[in-house]
Amino acid sequence: MHKDVFARLERFYDSVPRDGARAEEYGGLVLFVREGAGWPFYARPRLDATAPASLADIAAARERQRELGLPEAFEWVHETSPELLAVARSAGLAVLEAPLMVLDPAALPDPATLCDVPVRVLDPDAPDFAADVAARRAVAAVAFAAAGTARGDAGPAERDAAVGELDQAALDEERDRIADGRRISALAGTPTDGALASGMAMRVGDVAEIAGVATLPVARRRGLGAALTATLAHELRAAGTDLVFLSAGSEDIARVYLRVGFRRIGTACIAEPAALIP
């Protein structure tokens, strides 16, 4: 069963960037270079590669990333490309080994049982859509600057300070992808405090990845991340998605997703220059 799941995940990972990036091949790797504004992509094993990526392939991809001013970032699934872990480390990269988890639909709870803070899915036709997108990004920026599950002091004031002006092209892209079902975005919050947690899902056919689930440090340990994840999973299932997965940033974070019905099946590897990974 897992062999089929891993094959579907590889096709998903290869498909997601292609409608917003061009693909450049470096031996056993493919580097996705985003066309226009937006979060930069990464290099990963080629779907049709006949041999594992080599040290020379990594060096060539890193040189191109530096030339383009892109992060030197690589991603892969260890169970699919087990040889790449040692190669990446020999190239001087630090590798985050993140729990790779797949949803068991039978174990998916009602979001309302996980948290008393309401979660809402963003509507691309709503008058406040632009403000909601800006809030989602600001929550993520503050939360990921203090990664983990521990409570902290950063809250609504820091979120508001992090709100930036949205590029119209990026906003249009978000609206289009939500409208056609390729993306789902959600916020959890209250009328008094505003957005306290945010997250999104990317969908290709009947496979989707939940990503970017983030809670302001001041609001952690209240179940917001679990409720938001469960909401996204329910939306995806209702849209006909039968394989929902995510990568947890740590074992502590993985325990949050266990509450929502996700089960570990492998390891997602994220490699960057050693100085960038604590």
KEZAMAR-206912 format. One record per residue (C-alpha): residue number from 1; residue in one letter; chain; x, z, y. Coordinates in steps of 0.25 Angstrom, whole numbers, padded with zeros to 4 digits. Layout:
BEGIN
   seq   type   mol      px      pz      py
   NUM      A     A       X       Z       Y
...
This chain:
BEGIN
   seq   type   mol      px      pz      py
     1      M     A    0000    0000    0000
     2      H     A    0011    0004    0010
     3      K     A    0018   -0009    0007
     4      D     A    0006   -0017    0012
     5      V     A    0005   -0008    0024
     6      F     A    0019   -0010    0028
     7      A     A    0018   -0025    0027
     8      R     A    0006   -0024    0037
     9      L     A    0013   -0015    0046
    10      E     A    0025   -0025    0047
    11      R     A    0015   -0036    0051
    12      F     A    0009   -0027    0061
    13      Y     A    0022   -0023    0067
    14      D     A    0026   -0038    0068
    15      S     A    0012   -0042    0074
    16      V     A    0010   -0032    0085
    17      P     A    0021   -0036    0095
    18      R     A    0019   -0051    0093
    19      D     A    0008   -0053    0103
    20      G     A    0016   -0047    0114
    21      A     A    0030   -0050    0110
    22      R     A    0039   -0061    0105
    23      A     A    0047   -0059    0092
    24      E     A    0062   -0061    0092
    25      E     A    0069   -0061    0078
    26      Y     A    0082   -0054    0075
    27      G     A    0085   -0055    0060
    28      G     A    0076   -0046    0053
    29      L     A    0070   -0041    0066
    30      V     A    0060   -0046    0076
    31      L     A    0060   -0041    0090
    32      F     A    0047   -0041    0098
    33      V     A    0049   -0044    0113
    34      R     A    0037   -0041    0121
    35      E     A    0032   -0052    0130
    36      G     A    0028   -0046    0144
    37      A     A    0026   -0031    0147
    38      G     A    0024   -0020    0137
    39      W     A    0030   -0011    0127
    40      P     A    0042   -0018    0121
    41      F     A    0042   -0021    0106
    42      Y     A    0053   -0019    0096
    43      A     A    0061   -0026    0085
    44      R     A    0057   -0024    0070
    45      P     A    0059   -0031    0057
    46      R     A    0054   -0045    0056
    47      L     A    0042   -0047    0047
    48      D     A    0048   -0059    0041
    49      A     A    0062   -0054    0039
    50      T     A    0069   -0057    0026
    51      A     A    0080   -0047    0028
    52      P     A    0081   -0033    0034
    53      A     A    0085   -0032    0049
    54      S     A    0100   -0030    0050
    55      L     A    0109   -0023    0060
    56      A     A    0112   -0036    0067
    57      D     A    0097   -0039    0068
    58      I     A    0095   -0025    0075
    59      A     A    0107   -0028    0084
    60      A     A    0101   -0041    0088
    61      A     A    0087   -0036    0091
    62      R     A    0093   -0024    0100
    63      E     A    0102   -0034    0108
    64      R     A    0089   -0042    0111
    65      Q     A    0081   -0030    0114
    66      R     A    0092   -0025    0124
    67      E     A    0093   -0039    0130
    68      L     A    0078   -0039    0132
    69      G     A    0078   -0025    0138
    70      L     A    0069   -0020    0126
    71      P     A    0070   -0007    0118
    72      E     A    0079   -0008    0106
    73      A     A    0068   -0004    0097
    74      F     A    0065   -0007    0082
    75      E     A    0054   -0004    0073
    76      W     A    0051   -0005    0058
    77      V     A    0044    0001    0046
    78      H     A    0055    0008    0037
    79      E     A    0047    0005    0024
    80      T     A    0047   -0010    0028
    81      S     A    0061   -0011    0033
    82      P     A    0069    0001    0027
    83      E     A    0083   -0005    0029
    84      L     A    0081   -0006    0045
    85      L     A    0082    0009    0047
    86      A     A    0097    0010    0043
    87      V     A    0100   -0003    0050
    88      A     A    0093    0002    0063
    89      R     A    0101    0015    0062
    90      S     A    0114    0008    0060
    91      A     A    0111    0000    0073
    92      G     A    0111    0013    0081
    93      L     A    0096    0014    0082
    94      A     A    0088    0027    0080
    95      V     A    0076    0026    0071
    96      L     A    0063    0033    0073
    97      E     A    0056    0034    0059
    98      A     A    0042    0036    0062
    99      P     A    0031    0039    0052
   100      L     A    0023    0026    0049
   101      M     A    0008    0030    0047
   102      V     A   -0004    0023    0042
   103      L     A   -0018    0027    0044
   104      D     A   -0027    0032    0032
   105      P     A   -0041    0028    0038
   106      A     A   -0047    0039    0029
   107      A     A   -0039    0050    0036
   108      L     A   -0042    0045    0050
   109      P     A   -0050    0056    0057
   110      D     A   -0060    0056    0069
   111      P     A   -0052    0057    0082
   112      A     A   -0061    0067    0087
   113      T     A   -0057    0077    0077
   114      L     A   -0043    0076    0081
   115      C     A   -0043    0079    0096
   116      D     A   -0053    0084    0107
   117      V     A   -0048    0074    0117
   118      P     A   -0055    0060    0117
   119      V     A   -0048    0047    0113
   120      R     A   -0053    0034    0119
   121      V     A   -0049    0020    0115
   122      L     A   -0045    0011    0127
   123      D     A   -0055    0001    0131
   124      P     A   -0049   -0012    0137
   125      D     A   -0061   -0015    0145
   126      A     A   -0062   -0001    0152
   127      P     A   -0060    0001    0167
   128      D     A   -0049    0011    0164
   129      F     A   -0042    0003    0154
   130      A     A   -0029    0001    0162
   131      A     A   -0028    0016    0165
   132      D     A   -0030    0019    0151
   133      V     A   -0019    0010    0146
   134      A     A   -0010    0017    0157
   135      A     A   -0014    0031    0152
   136      R     A   -0011    0027    0138
   137      R     A    0003    0022    0141
   138      A     A    0006    0034    0150
   139      V     A    0002    0044    0139
   140      A     A    0011    0037    0130
   141      A     A    0023    0037    0140
   142      V     A    0021    0052    0142
   143      A     A    0019    0056    0128
   144      F     A    0030    0048    0121
   145      A     A    0040    0053    0132
   146      A     A    0037    0066    0125
   147      A     A    0036    0061    0110
   148      G     A    0031    0070    0099
   149      T     A    0019    0079    0097
   150      A     A    0023    0092    0105
   151      R     A    0015    0096    0117
   152      G     A    0022    0094    0131
   153      D     A    0019    0095    0146
   154      A     A    0017    0080    0149
   155      G     A    0003    0077    0151
   156      P     A   -0007    0070    0160
   157      A     A    0002    0071    0173
   158      E     A    0014    0064    0165
   159      R     A    0004    0054    0160
   160      D     A   -0001    0050    0173
   161      A     A    0013    0049    0179
   162      A     A    0016    0039    0167
   163      V     A    0005    0030    0170
   164      G     A    0011    0017    0175
   165      E     A    0005    0004    0180
   166      L     A    0000   -0005    0169
   167      D     A    0005   -0020    0169
   168      Q     A   -0007   -0029    0169
   169      A     A   -0002   -0037    0157
   170      A     A    0000   -0025    0149
   171      L     A   -0014   -0020    0152
   172      D     A   -0020   -0033    0149
   173      E     A   -0012   -0033    0135
   174      E     A   -0017   -0019    0132
   175      R     A   -0032   -0023    0136
   176      D     A   -0031   -0036    0127
   177      R     A   -0025   -0029    0115
   178      I     A   -0035   -0018    0115
   179      A     A   -0047   -0028    0117
   180      D     A   -0042   -0037    0105
   181      G     A   -0040   -0025    0096
   182      R     A   -0024   -0026    0095
   183      R     A   -0023   -0012    0102
   184      I     A   -0031    0001    0104
   185      S     A   -0027    0011    0114
   186      A     A   -0032    0025    0116
   187      L     A   -0032    0037    0125
   188      A     A   -0035    0052    0122
   189      G     A   -0038    0061    0134
   190      T     A   -0048    0069    0143
   191      P     A   -0054    0066    0156
   192      T     A   -0046    0077    0162
   193      D     A   -0032    0074    0157
   194      G     A   -0033    0059    0155
   195      A     A   -0026    0052    0143
   196      L     A   -0018    0062    0134
   197      A     A   -0015    0053    0122
   198      S     A   -0014    0038    0120
   199      G     A   -0012    0028    0109
   200      M     A   -0014    0014    0104
   201      A     A   -0015    0005    0092
   202      M     A   -0010   -0009    0090
   203      R     A   -0018   -0018    0080
   204      V     A   -0015   -0031    0073
   205      G     A   -0026   -0035    0063
   206      D     A   -0029   -0023    0054
   207      V     A   -0016   -0015    0057
   208      A     A   -0014   -0006    0069
   209      E     A   -0003    0003    0074
   210      I     A   -0007    0016    0082
   211      A     A    0004    0018    0092
   212      G     A    0008    0026    0105
   213      V     A   -0001    0038    0102
   214      A     A    0004    0048    0113
   215      T     A   -0001    0061    0118
   216      L     A    0003    0068    0131
   217      P     A    0012    0080    0127
   218      V     A    0003    0089    0134
   219      A     A   -0009    0085    0125
   220      R     A   -0002    0085    0112
   221      R     A   -0006    0093    0100
   222      R     A   -0021    0091    0103
   223      G     A   -0023    0079    0093
   224      L     A   -0024    0068    0104
   225      G     A   -0014    0059    0096
   226      A     A   -0021    0061    0083
   227      A     A   -0035    0058    0090
   228      L     A   -0030    0046    0097
   229      T     A   -0023    0040    0084
   230      A     A   -0036    0042    0076
   231      T     A   -0044    0035    0087
   232      L     A   -0035    0023    0087
   233      A     A   -0035    0023    0072
   234      H     A   -0051    0023    0072
   235      E     A   -0051    0012    0082
   236      L     A   -0042    0004    0073
   237      R     A   -0049    0006    0061
   238      A     A   -0062    0002    0067
   239      A     A   -0056   -0011    0072
   240      G     A   -0052   -0014    0057
   241      T     A   -0038   -0009    0057
   242      D     A   -0035   -0005    0042
   243      L     A   -0020   -0001    0044
   244      V     A   -0017    0008    0056
   245      F     A   -0003    0014    0057
   246      L     A    0006    0021    0066
   247      S     A    0021    0027    0068
   248      A     A    0022    0041    0071
   249      G     A    0034    0045    0080
   250      S     A    0037    0057    0072
   251      E     A    0033    0066    0060
   252      D     A    0026    0075    0070
   253      I     A    0018    0064    0076
   254      A     A    0015    0058    0062
   255      R     A    0008    0071    0059
   256      V     A   -0002    0068    0070
   257      Y     A   -0005    0055    0063
   258      L     A   -0007    0061    0050
   259      R     A   -0019    0068    0056
   260      V     A   -0025    0055    0059
   261      G     A   -0024    0049    0045
   262      F     A   -0011    0042    0046
   263      R     A   -0001    0042    0034
   264      R     A    0013    0039    0034
   265      I     A    0018    0027    0026
   266      G     A    0032    0024    0031
   267      T     A    0041    0025    0043
   268      A     A    0041    0016    0056
   269      C     A    0055    0015    0062
   270      I     A    0058    0014    0077
   271      A     A    0072    0011    0081
   272      E     A    0079    0012    0094
   273      P     A    0093    0015    0100
   274      A     A    0096    0029    0096
   275      A     A    0096    0035    0110
   276      L     A    0081    0031    0111
   277      I     A    0076    0039    0099
   278      P     A    0077    0054    0100
